[in-house]
């Protein structure tokens, strides 16, 4: 994987099939996938890319020749050849950070992400750096949904351009995706976010995850979070959110630029596993998580975890 930190969690389902052991994907007969008895969903994700389309310069002191969406695009293309049931997601802060943003604002990064085939993204605090008008201008280049469940844009020009959740299918698997953002007050100037209302992320997570799982019968529920991985002070983060959820299977995080060697596995409010992952910043890392489903397309309790690739 070279320059990239690839965090991979393979969750093997149906304890009666695999006996609860930490098995390798290669131990499953390939005919089980060919026949549709088992279905693999690959999730690749980024966060805090900050307009790093190209790699860092070769003479960069810390990351010479590393990072950038160009490198990630190659990895995504190869992964799609291996498994068409692939989701590509982003957890916010696409904007700000390189001359590309200075010259093209958020337009170019969203054009590149659209070309790469992103399936969904969420809003980070740096998306507000040039105000709501520039967000609106840039988002017209996104051919994928931008989700945010706890930013209420109803009294802004973004009202019809950002959705609280998105549902899609990959093969037999129905996936619900929602987004959560960090509190803007004190972090972003009031003029830049205007009448955007910040709603309690825990309450909104609980509301939307119930809607996705129970009313829309999603097999997998994913939260794209720009709350931050964890904080020393008493502040909401992915690690404090996860134990308060019931139907979210995976939190893909951002904001704190956290490089995780492997996803964190926590217990939700019902004592069931929930994963939390984050992939650094500047496209220096690409998160990769894989789930195996049974032939009904239903996600059962995870019973085995493998380390990173």
KANOR-V138177 format. One line per field, one symbol per residue. phi: phi as a letter, one per 20 degrees, with the letter a starting at -180 (. if undefined). A space follows every 50 residues. Layout:
phi->???
This chain:
phi->.lfdeeeccddddmgfedmmeeeegffegfffffenfccdddddbcalfl meeeffgfeffdcfmdmnfgffgfffffffffbfecddccdnlfempcgg ffedleffffffffffngeabcedfffegdnfffffffffeeecfddbed deefdcfegddcdfbbcbccmeeecdcccccffefndcfgffdlefdedg ffffffffffgffeedlffcdcdeddeofacfefcfbffefgfeecceeb dddbneleedfbfedddefdmefceccbcmallfccfbccdddefeneed ffcbcdfff
